[in-house]
């Protein structure tokens, strides 16, 4: 989860990038909000 949040923060810091979804990463996010 920490790595996902770090990635989201890095994307937000770059105006030319946009985080649009997690398609193709099913099963990567674990825990209470697993996908």
Secondary structure by P-SEA (a helix, b strand, c coil): caaaaaaaaaaaacccccccccccccccccccccc
